Amino acid sequence: MKRVRHPVAGLLTFPHETPAVTADQEQALVVHTPEPGSKTAERPALLGSRTSPVAAERA
């Protein structure tokens, strides 16, 4: 379980998978995907709904 504290979204919790990369034994692909319906799954929408200062200046 990976936990990340974001300054706006708060605590985000991601289960992770590490599928085997057969082409190179020294590399790994780690995939963090939030559980469907969890608070972590809902929070990216919260971040997307906020207007960044850069976006507001360009408008």
Secondary structure, 3 states (H helix, E strand, C coil): CEEEEECCCEEEEECEECCCCCCCCCCCCCEECCCCCCHHHHHHHHHHHCCCHHHHHHC
